[in-house]
Amino acid sequence: MKRKILLILSLFAGIMINNHANAQIVFLVETPSSVAGSYGFTYSSDNNWGADINTSAVSAPVVVINDSLACTPAVNPTAINGNIAMVYRGSCMFSLKAYHAQQAGAVAVIIVNNKPGEGLFGMLAGDSASAVTIPVILISYEDGAFLRSAIDAGTLNAFIGNKSGLYPSDMGFYNGDIVVASGAAIPQVLASDSNSFSIPVGAWVTNFGSDNQTNATLNAEIKHENVSIYSQSMSVTLLSGADIFVALPKFAQASYPIGSYTLTYTISPTVADGYPADNQIITYFQITESKYSKVRLDPNTLLPIKTGSTRAAGAYAEFTWCSSMKVKNAGNAKVHGFSFSATRENSSLADKTVLCKMYEWNNKNLSNFDSISEVGSKLYDYLGNYQDSVVSAYFENNQEELEPITLKSNQLYLACITVFDDSINLGYSSSIDYLSNTVLHDDAFSPVAIKELPGQANPTWYNSGFGTEMAPGLTIEFGPSTVGIKENKISTFEQMPYPNPTNNYISIPLKGDYAGMVELLVIDITGKIVKSERINISNSTILNVNTSDINSGTYFFQVKSENKKTLSFPVVIAK
């Protein structure tokens, strides 16, 4: 996808015109009406093979190649000729499937993912890529099944490519065209007032239609728990094929209650829009008790809502993926550690190690990593095969006592996780595109670093990472800044307490050293003890704790034995 360079010269309400419009590329089912609409997709030209979809425009019926996989020449070329071919992932390279469809006369190719729930991903080129000259897209398993039923029942017509000029009235924007919150989850300590957190609301708007537009309206509305707390609009006049940045008044509040927020952008032409699917974008952010993340968190469990898992291409000795966080007003904020998830292809994660590091990023030239300064480091050792499970690592001193990182005001940080095995994939999300935030927030970065060889002195950094729409499923964990920090040793378990997050109870596996009476303390995010009791566990190796009387939030649990041995660990309670 062709991307504009975002140059914001002012943060005041107003507009700026760009000299050229971006191509708006779509996969649009035109008929039948039962399945008509736009669908998500990835495309081959994003990986430099097949026709450039930004300059393509194909409208035709969709026909399934008879053997569906298209790993051999099509047996129904007459039916395929002049139409869009649908094939399925599996057994051979994407480009070979596309080449066979092209040889049968297809004008474009739709490849359907064969794995439920996996979603979308980029299509690597393969050996036949140079021979493919038609557009090639990939859609999800679920969308493929939905559309296949319509194809089997009759004729399905689709449009693939650049829709500029396709309709007389057609205004819209991309996910990357809107300004969003600087994080999808922000702890309240970093959003205490308008000086510590705000959103410079605005969006790029494009006139994709063949007609000029006069007095269209851009509106932005923010809701907290479905109650509107901000709504601003501005009139937009735009020539055909042009785009414009519309800056609305800044969203800034005296305080930000904990909870879920929605930010909705809507562009409304005065004449009915021929393609209304891109007239509105809804994005989400949360103010939390103790978590910062560039990816959305489930409002109930506070775990990352992941798109999938990925790694860098090729072989390497180290792969590092970071998430940036800019702190305006630190207050008494302290970072205790990170939470993340990983998977390992065809093998166990047991005994594998992940390195967690936090840096101050001091160089104002954001493409330069010479001036990052380490402020915290922790090795996390997988004791079991916790595939795709969220695990946590907490910063400690040499005595293995919790030693949180005290943050500074007006400081940009990098939270980074490093793996040392090129078969390990890290969880990520692509639900938010931070493209328009890179200049406005000076913050929306998810850089990647690679060490190709063991012993390599310094890694090679890639500031853009996997793109502005992909962020690691990394949560920066904040915690209490007062009570018992030196006593809060984060313990290592052969079996982790479960379930975590929890609702009404949690089970804590214990060893023989804890037989007899134990003292349980539950400490909230402010350092207040919210639960304290003595329990006899002499006849059990599992301590079951009732949490039904504890409100939702993040807590530190401490279990102290009679011989003063202590277990400490964080627990998320989600009602």
VOTI-362524 format. One record per residue (C-alpha): x negated, y, z negated; chain; residue in one letter. Coordinates in steps of 0.02 Angstrom, whole numbers, plus 50000, padded with zeros to 5 digits. Each point is the difference from the previous one (the first is absolute). Layout:
% VOTI-362524
px:py:pz:kette:rest
X:Y:Z:A:A
...
This chain:
% VOTI-362524
px:py:pz:kette:rest
50000:50000:50000:A:M
49933:50169:50047:A:K
49975:50107:49846:A:R
49998:50188:49984:A:K
49868:50089:49899:A:I
50086:50085:49856:A:L
49937:50177:49973:A:L
50095:50092:49865:A:I
49949:50181:49987:A:L
50126:50053:49869:A:S
50104:49918:49865:A:L
50134:50134:50007:A:F
50169:49966:50078:A:A
49986:50021:50188:A:G
49966:49912:50163:A:I
49851:49958:50109:A:M
50002:49941:50180:A:I
49888:49864:50069:A:N
49944:50009:50181:A:N
50056:49826:50044:A:H
50131:49876:49943:A:A
49967:49823:49947:A:N
50072:49856:50095:A:A
50144:49922:49906:A:Q
49989:49814:50034:A:I
50145:49886:49959:A:V
50068:49826:50020:A:F
50184:50036:50029:A:L
50135:49871:50034:A:V
50129:50087:50110:A:E
50129:49862:50019:A:T
50098:49905:49938:A:P
50069:50120:49870:A:S
49998:49865:49865:A:S
49809:50007:49992:A:V
49968:50172:50076:A:A
49873:50111:49912:A:G
49814:50020:49969:A:S
49889:49865:49926:A:Y
49829:50001:49919:A:G
49853:49938:50103:A:F
49814:50005:50029:A:T
49921:50011:50172:A:Y
49847:49934:50088:A:S
49932:50166:50063:A:S
49969:50049:49818:A:D
49865:49865:50011:A:N
49943:50058:50173:A:N
50081:49873:50114:A:W
50155:49995:50108:A:G
50086:50154:50072:A:A
49988:50161:49898:A:D
50170:50004:49920:A:I
49988:50189:49977:A:N
50014:50020:50189:A:T
50117:49852:50033:A:S
50189:50000:50020:A:A
50084:49834:50038:A:V
50187:49964:49998:A:S
50057:49825:50049:A:A
50091:49843:49942:A:P
49909:49886:49877:A:V
49973:49819:50053:A:V
49922:49859:49897:A:V
49861:49902:50085:A:I
50060:49820:50009:A:N
49862:49919:49897:A:D
50006:50151:49880:A:S
49813:49994:49956:A:L
49937:50049:50175:A:A
49833:49914:49974:A:C
50017:49930:50176:A:T
50071:50080:50158:A:P
50188:50034:49988:A:A
50117:49870:50073:A:V
50140:50126:50030:A:N
49911:50142:50096:A:P
50155:50044:50101:A:T
50096:50042:49841:A:A
49853:50097:49928:A:I
49957:50104:50154:A:N
50044:50185:49973:A:G
50054:49971:49821:A:N
49926:50013:49825:A:I
49935:49830:49943:A:A
50025:49939:49822:A:M
49874:49873:49934:A:V
49950:49934:49829:A:Y
49838:50010:49902:A:R
49902:49839:49980:A:G
49880:49874:50082:A:S
49904:50125:50109:A:C
49940:50179:50007:A:M
50120:50146:50019:A:F
49917:50059:50160:A:S
50018:49829:50083:A:L
50187:50001:49965:A:K
50014:50176:50072:A:A
49897:49952:50154:A:Y
50112:49851:50040:A:H
50154:50110:49983:A:A
49921:50132:50111:A:Q
49957:49869:50131:A:Q
50184:49950:50001:A:A
50049:50180:50039:A:G
50044:50066:49826:A:A
49997:50190:49983:A:V
49965:49991:49812:A:A
49981:49868:49863:A:V
50078:49982:49829:A:I
49906:49879:49886:A:I
50099:49938:49850:A:V
49907:49960:49839:A:N
50026:49817:49954:A:N
49977:50024:49812:A:K
50150:50056:49895:A:P
49965:50144:49882:A:G
49830:50043:50072:A:E
50060:50157:50089:A:G
49891:50089:50127:A:L
49813:50008:50035:A:F
49880:50052:50137:A:G
49972:49882:50147:A:M
49817:49964:50036:A:L
49949:49996:50181:A:A
49944:49824:50043:A:G
49917:49933:50157:A:D
50137:50051:50124:A:S
50020:50179:49939:A:A
49912:50084:50146:A:S
50123:49922:50123:A:A
50156:50063:49911:A:V
50069:50162:50074:A:T
50179:50004:49930:A:I
50063:50059:49829:A:P
49992:49868:49862:A:V
50085:50019:49831:A:I
50021:49888:49847:A:L
50158:49994:49892:A:I
50039:49911:49836:A:S
50067:49824:49984:A:Y
50163:50067:49928:A:E
50030:50127:50140:A:D
49955:49868:50129:A:G
50129:49878:49930:A:A
50133:50137:49996:A:F
49968:50052:50181:A:L
49979:49821:50063:A:R
50181:49961:49953:A:S
50058:50148:50108:A:A
49889:49946:50145:A:I
50067:49823:49994:A:D
50179:50067:49997:A:A
49980:50113:50152:A:G
49896:50144:50068:A:T
49891:50108:49888:A:L
49924:50159:50072:A:N
49855:50088:49915:A:A
49889:50153:50021:A:F
49814:49993:49954:A:I
49882:50148:50007:A:G
49997:50189:49995:A:N
50176:50070:49988:A:K
49950:50181:50036:A:S
50127:50072:50122:A:G
50111:49846:49990:A:L
50142:50102:49921:A:Y
50047:50184:50027:A:P
50016:50032:49812:A:S
49873:49905:49897:A:D
49906:50068:49849:A:M
49907:49898:49871:A:G
49844:49960:49902:A:F
49884:49858:49949:A:Y
49969:49935:49824:A:N
49829:50083:50011:A:G
50077:50168:50045:A:D
50077:50033:49830:A:I
49914:50064:49844:A:V
50027:49880:49856:A:V
49952:49995:49816:A:A
49813:49977:49971:A:S
50035:49829:49927:A:G
50142:49877:50003:A:A
49985:49979:49811:A:A
49933:50139:49889:A:I
49981:49989:49810:A:P
50091:50135:49905:A:Q
49838:50058:49921:A:V
49945:50058:50175:A:L
50172:50077:50036:A:A
50036:50097:49843:A:S
50049:50162:50087:A:D
49991:50098:50164:A:S
49814:50034:49977:A:N
49956:49815:49992:A:S
50116:49933:50135:A:F
50095:50071:50149:A:S
50040:49958:50181:A:I
49967:50124:50142:A:P
50156:49945:50094:A:V
49996:50004:50190:A:G
50002:49898:50160:A:A
49947:49995:50181:A:W
50154:50000:50111:A:V
49993:49952:50185:A:T
50123:50034:50140:A:N
49993:49837:50099:A:F
50151:50047:50105:A:G
50007:50075:50174:A:S
50099:50152:49938:A:D
49934:50145:49896:A:N
50065:50008:49822:A:Q
50069:50156:49915:A:T
50045:50019:49816:A:N
49974:49820:49949:A:A
49985:49978:49811:A:T
49867:49913:49897:A:L
50056:49957:49824:A:N
49904:49921:49857:A:A
50087:49935:49845:A:E
49925:49923:49843:A:I
50103:49898:49879:A:K
49956:49932:49829:A:H
50101:49845:49957:A:E
50125:50051:50138:A:N
50022:50178:49933:A:V
49947:50138:50121:A:S
49865:50113:49925:A:I
49934:50083:50160:A:Y
50076:50042:50170:A:S
49924:50121:50126:A:Q
50033:50028:50186:A:S
49926:50097:50146:A:M
50058:50036:50177:A:S
49893:49929:50141:A:V
49995:50054:50184:A:T
49890:49894:50112:A:L
49964:49978:50185:A:L
50014:49830:50081:A:S
49844:49896:49966:A:G
49934:50115:49863:A:A
49976:49971:49815:A:D
49990:50113:49849:A:I
49952:49991:49817:A:F
50137:50066:49887:A:V
49943:50042:49823:A:A
50138:50011:49871:A:L
49986:50073:49824:A:P
49891:49899:49881:A:K
50084:49875:49886:A:F
49941:50045:49824:A:A
50087:49964:49835:A:Q
49971:50054:49821:A:A
50005:49816:49953:A:S
50020:49832:50087:A:Y
50104:49868:49911:A:P
49945:49819:50017:A:I
50096:49908:50135:A:G
50024:49977:50187:A:S
50004:50143:50124:A:Y
50049:50006:50184:A:T
49941:50129:50126:A:L
50109:50006:50157:A:T
49959:50098:50157:A:Y
50139:50027:50129:A:T
49992:50090:50168:A:I
50170:50047:50072:A:S
50011:50067:50180:A:P
50148:50110:50047:A:T
50041:49875:50140:A:V
50028:49817:49954:A:A
49833:49907:50002:A:D
49984:49862:50131:A:G
49883:49901:49886:A:Y
50049:50037:49819:A:P
49894:49858:49928:A:A
49852:50119:49973:A:D
50101:50148:49932:A:N
49978:49951:49817:A:Q
49860:49928:49894:A:I
50018:49953:49817:A:I
49846:49979:49892:A:T
49985:49954:49817:A:Y
49892:50040:49851:A:F
50007:49966:49813:A:Q
49948:50090:49843:A:I
49940:49861:49885:A:T
49941:49981:49821:A:E
49828:49934:50042:A:S
49972:49953:50182:A:K
49928:50086:50154:A:Y
50009:49920:50171:A:S
50002:50045:50183:A:K
50125:49859:50029:A:V
50179:49989:49939:A:R
50033:49907:49838:A:L
50152:49895:49969:A:D
50107:50109:49883:A:P
50042:49850:49890:A:N
49835:49905:49989:A:T
49882:50147:50039:A:L
49901:49881:50112:A:L
49942:50056:50173:A:P
50121:49971:50144:A:I
49875:49924:50120:A:K
50009:49982:50188:A:T
49870:49861:50003:A:G
49816:49962:49972:A:S
49851:50040:50111:A:T
49810:50011:50010:A:R
49871:50079:50113:A:A
49967:49915:50167:A:A
49850:49887:50025:A:G
49874:49932:49877:A:A
49927:50108:49861:A:Y
49920:49991:49829:A:A
50112:50129:49915:A:E
50166:50082:50040:A:F
50058:50151:49899:A:T
50169:50085:50013:A:W
50038:50159:49904:A:C
50146:50110:49955:A:S
49974:50185:49967:A:S
50079:50099:49859:A:M
49986:50187:49979:A:K
50026:50064:49824:A:V
50054:50182:49983:A:K
50031:50012:49812:A:N
49927:49852:49906:A:A
50065:50042:49827:A:G
49954:49850:49891:A:N
50018:49874:50142:A:A
49895:49843:49987:A:K
49984:49858:50127:A:V
49992:49829:49918:A:H
49979:49892:50154:A:G
50071:49936:50165:A:F
50130:49874:50054:A:S
49990:49914:50169:A:F
50038:49839:50092:A:S
49904:49888:50120:A:A
50019:49842:50102:A:T
49870:49881:50067:A:R
50023:49910:50165:A:E
50016:49812:49980:A:N
49910:49998:49834:A:S
50013:50043:49815:A:S
49960:50166:49919:A:L
49937:49912:49842:A:A
49822:50054:49954:A:D
50003:50143:50126:A:K
49952:50175:49943:A:T
50070:50172:50039:A:V
49905:50158:49955:A:L
50102:50151:49944:A:C
49917:50170:50003:A:K
50057:50179:49976:A:M
49906:50147:50074:A:Y
50005:50188:49995:A:E
50000:50059:50182:A:W
49916:50169:49998:A:N
49957:50038:50182:A:N
50126:50115:50080:A:K
49954:49924:50168:A:N
50117:49853:49983:A:L
49909:49897:50132:A:S
49843:49997:49893:A:N
49978:49876:49858:A:F
49827:50053:49943:A:D
50068:50090:49848:A:S
50113:49870:49921:A:I
49954:49975:49818:A:S
50048:49841:49907:A:E
50097:50029:49839:A:V
50060:49824:49962:A:G
49971:49819:50053:A:S
50075:49831:49956:A:K
49979:49825:50072:A:L
50159:49896:50007:A:Y
49973:49811:50003:A:D
50143:49893:50063:A:Y
50024:49860:49872:A:L
50135:49919:50105:A:G
50072:49998:50175:A:N
50110:50154:49978:A:Y
50044:50016:50184:A:Q
50093:50162:50041:A:D
50028:50033:49814:A:S
49968:50171:49924:A:V
49854:49993:49878:A:V
49920:50136:49894:A:S
49822:50051:49958:A:A
49964:50124:49860:A:Y
49844:50104:49974:A:F
49895:49947:49850:A:E
49841:50049:49909:A:N
49855:49883:49964:A:N
50093:49928:49850:A:Q
50144:49951:50114:A:E
50112:50130:49918:A:E
50121:50101:50105:A:L
49915:50161:50055:A:E
50118:50102:50109:A:P
49940:50134:50121:A:I
50043:50178:49949:A:T
50052:50098:50154:A:L
49950:50176:50051:A:K
50112:50136:50069:A:S
49982:50050:50183:A:N
49906:49841:50039:A:Q
50020:49877:50144:A:L
49976:49816:49951:A:Y
49980:49837:50094:A:L
50065:49838:49925:A:A
49915:49857:50092:A:C
50009:49810:50001:A:I
49862:49894:50078:A:T
50002:49817:50051:A:V
49846:49896:50041:A:F
50080:49866:50107:A:D
50064:50034:50177:A:D
50141:49875:49977:A:S
50084:50107:49866:A:I
50142:50115:50051:A:N
50058:50149:49897:A:L
50183:50046:49980:A:G
50058:50159:50088:A:Y
50154:50100:50051:A:S
50037:50095:50160:A:S
50167:50075:49947:A:S
49934:50179:49983:A:I
49898:50095:50130:A:D
49892:50134:49919:A:Y
49941:50078:50165:A:L
50075:50173:49967:A:S
49935:50000:49821:A:N
49815:49985:50041:A:T
49975:50189:50010:A:V
50144:50059:49892:A:L
49955:49892:49850:A:H
49816:49970:50037:A:D
50040:49834:49921:A:D
50085:49871:50111:A:A
49852:49891:50040:A:F
49973:49812:49991:A:S
49820:49981:50060:A:P
49914:49834:50034:A:V
49817:49953:49973:A:A
49912:49849:50075:A:I
49833:49918:49962:A:K
49965:49887:50147:A:E
49851:49910:49923:A:L
49951:49942:49824:A:P
49873:50118:49923:A:G
50054:50147:50109:A:Q
49959:50157:49901:A:A
50152:50106:50043:A:N
50166:49957:50080:A:P
50069:50078:50158:A:T
50150:50108:49955:A:W
50154:50025:50109:A:Y
50096:50150:49937:A:N
50159:49958:50097:A:S
50005:49822:49932:A:G
50134:49899:50089:A:F
50095:50160:50042:A:G
50103:50126:49902:A:T
50148:49880:49994:A:E
49906:49858:49910:A:M
49955:50015:49817:A:A
49933:49864:49884:A:P
50125:49928:49877:A:G
49895:50073:49860:A:L
50077:50073:49843:A:T
49897:50116:49889:A:I
50051:49961:49821:A:E
50013:50141:49874:A:F
50025:49965:49815:A:G
50008:50067:49823:A:P
49869:50131:49964:A:S
49998:49996:49809:A:T
50034:49844:49898:A:V
49875:49860:49972:A:G
49908:50013:50166:A:I
49843:49918:49932:A:K
50104:49857:49933:A:E
50094:49971:50162:A:N
49889:49866:50072:A:K
50081:49933:50159:A:I
49992:49813:49980:A:S
49960:49862:50123:A:T
50124:49857:50006:A:F
49987:49826:50073:A:E
50187:50021:50029:A:Q
50072:50175:50012:A:M
50148:50057:49892:A:P
50160:49976:50098:A:Y
50111:50066:50072:A:P
49918:50169:50024:A:N
50093:50112:50044:A:P
50132:49935:49882:A:T
50174:50041:49939:A:N
50055:49912:49841:A:N
49849:49895:49949:A:Y
49818:49962:50032:A:I
49902:49841:49964:A:S
49819:50018:49943:A:I
49889:49844:50013:A:P
49885:49985:49848:A:L
49855:49889:49946:A:K
49971:49916:49832:A:G
49910:50153:49929:A:D
50171:50081:49984:A:Y
50084:49863:49898:A:A
50091:50067:49847:A:G
50067:50175:49973:A:M
49967:50129:50135:A:V
50041:50185:50008:A:E
50082:50067:50158:A:L
49990:50185:50047:A:L
50083:50078:50152:A:V
49932:50173:50044:A:I
50086:50118:50123:A:D
49921:50120:50124:A:I
49988:50141:49871:A:T
49910:49889:49874:A:G
50153:49972:49890:A:K
50026:49828:49924:A:I
50174:49948:50056:A:V
50000:49822:49931:A:K
49905:49920:49857:A:S
50030:49828:49924:A:E
49913:49851:49921:A:R
50032:49830:50080:A:I
49954:49823:49949:A:N
49939:49901:50151:A:I
49919:49853:49909:A:S
50105:49873:50096:A:N
49987:50077:50173:A:S
49872:50051:50130:A:T
50122:50124:50077:A:I
50053:50163:49918:A:L
50172:50049:50065:A:N
50041:50183:49973:A:V
50175:50072:50014:A:N
49990:50163:50100:A:T
50187:50032:50019:A:S
49989:50139:49869:A:D
49860:50093:50093:A:I
50040:50131:50132:A:N
49934:49991:50178:A:S
49821:50058:50016:A:G
49817:49950:49990:A:T
49933:49940:49833:A:Y
49843:49928:49922:A:F
50028:49839:49902:A:F
49879:49952:49862:A:Q
49998:49832:49912:A:V
49886:49990:49845:A:K
49961:49836:49913:A:S
49962:49974:49815:A:E
49815:49989:50041:A:N
50013:50172:50085:A:K
49987:49933:50177:A:K
50099:50113:50119:A:T
50084:49982:50168:A:L
50053:50157:50095:A:S
50085:50016:50168:A:F
50120:50115:50094:A:P
50182:49952:50029:A:V
50129:50082:50112:A:V
50177:49988:49934:A:I
50131:50027:50135:A:A
50184:49997:49950:A:K
